[in-house]
Amino acid sequence: MIQITLKQLSQWIEDCRIDQKFLDYHISGATIDSRHIEKGQLFIPFKGERVDGHHFCEQALSDGAGAVLFEEKSNVPPPSNGPVIFVKDTLIALQQLAQKYLQYVAPTVIAVTGSNGKTTTKDMIENTLSAHYKVKKTRGNYNNEIGMPLTILELDKDTEIAILEMGMSGFHEIELLSKIAQPDYAVITNIGESHMQDLGSREGIAQAKFEIVKGLKAQGRLLYDGDEPLLKPHIATMDASRTISIGLSKGNDVACRILEHSEAGITFEINRKARFTIPVLGEHNMRNAAIAITIAQMLNVPNSVIHNQLQQLQLTGMRMEKFVSKSGATIINDAYNASPTSMKAAIDTLSTMNGRKILILGDVLELGEQSKMMHASVGKYINDKGIDLLYTFGEASMDIHEKGKKFVDEAIHFDSKDKMIRYISSILQQRDIILVKGSRGMRLEEVVEALIQC
């Protein structure tokens, strides 16, 4: 964030109040963490269930904060050792500030949502654009009503492209983020089962994801999973000239087809014309790459540059991340998160590879009443996929085990990761291909880390 005066900031936040003597002071950047204040930052406190951040405002100013936001109705006495900006609600103030700051910097905004593949697609879009433009993307999981505004406030004045990931757990959350960001391009990677517990059905998830168009600029474009029937009734409400369908079926505006699999990645073609190679596994990643390629082409990046950039692609960790163990086995760490849809995509990827195929799966969390049925559907999906060994861990994944065990040479369900690690370590062979996937809460990267040493 560039330096802005508190006078400017006070004009961007509605109904705020500040002592006039501070109007010429400057802030640079913003934080919600009083433990890591950088000189000149704006500190934004929130009142949580256990801790009220307003208690730390005075210390934040002492540690170098340029100013603090402060709710007028807070029960905490306001600090007197620096600039205080009084607001009705610190969260709303943060969001208003981010929206105005984004309009001030005025980059091209690309918003990305979807049940799976948000971060991978975001990484791919940055990769294809960064040779031609100054690009800033959401870091980590800063994709909610607090994290996305903080990402916006990190933009430099000369940022040309802002790639903003949008997550949600319920209705109207993406609508809020979209209205803050007002994207030029909106992306829906797919509709899976994440947050089924909160949204009730895949139809509900599709409805919630489609909220990304609520803030789409008048001439903005929506890129979406054209193979997903649940999106079609929503797409029908839009002008067709503003939508781009991307997928495997021939009827898509951007139709993709894999030409070659290898352990190093995949080669695919788009609309039976241009060919691309990415050093990443999985048919689902072809679709993600096609989204990035399409946006880059619309932003006038030459195909030769896109080709070169994709060759150097590096994704955020634990997403189809490949390692070789000491014994020579290949281990694919896809343990960042999971849904039944993404598990099936991972099974498809493993099925294309050469070697003894070992599948290690953990629970998919937050599926609500449909958990048993959906885990069982993953087990059934293993049929005819050429998977040799199936190992599962967690309470819900017992249903994967029960349905999948008849399709493999060996299936074992474990009640502890230590037992799983000891057993799999004892059977590893040089040409094994092991794919590990489960929800974030299952922490299956611990299994990956142990097997790499075997």
C-alpha angles and dihedrals in degrees: 000000000000121000115278129179122246087239089061091044091050089056091053097051115067120235095359125151129210136167107262092228089070098051094101093051117109135224128195118195131342138246140182093200113087091189093069106039116165120204112277097011123141110240115215115195125201129196108234132184092264107018132037109212091206087079088068099051095094092049091047090056091047089051093055107275111157092218142335134228113228131187112237093222096048116132089218116094109248117247120257099198100085148350114329121189109201115211137168095238126008094209093052089045091053091050094048091048092050093049093051093043091052090052089049094053090039102197124165103269122217114188120198129194137153140127093263135013100032095128095040091050091046090052091048093049090051090048095054095045104038096082090061105029142035101253133190122188136186109276121223113329096329089137106117137083091288103030098050094052089049089052090052091052089057093063117117119227091251096050107133101183127032116192109196122189115210122203130177145177099195146014122301094019096102089041089060093048092047092052090051094048100036091200127214089206125027123194131198106188097189146313114254135152103275111134092013085142091063102033100038101221145018086258088059091049091051090051092050094047092049088062085085088087092059092090098028111135117253092258095032123130130226119213113194147165101279092191092063111095093193090069095053099084089050094046089051089067091062133076104265091225089066097053131076119191117208125188150094101288119092093237093069122106086233109033117188130199129181113232101178139014124200136158087256095056143282138296117210141166132227120220088346090288122075119048126208136181125207126188090227131095128235142059089244089060089055088061091047090050091048089057090053092046092050093051091046091051091050088052090053099251107155117244090239090060092046090052092051093046094050090053087063096045116147120182131206109272128279094028109115086321111172127216135169117223124222088259091055098255118141114236121194112200109205093149100121092100143326148208128178089258094052091045090056090049089052090051089052090052094049090048091062094056130093121241138045104325116222120184120198114187134177133190123300104223132210097032094127119196092352094058097103094048094046095048088049089052089058090052091050090049091065089073112115093359095114095241110159105190131024124195122177136186131193138044099277096042089068084086090057088051095048095050097036102044095084091057098057139057092242134010125180129175115209129204093202136036091224091059090046092050094048093049098044091045089057094055103039116129131192098255097042119129111206122189118192123195139158143126118298091253091061092064094210090166083085087066091049093050092051095047093050087065093053 
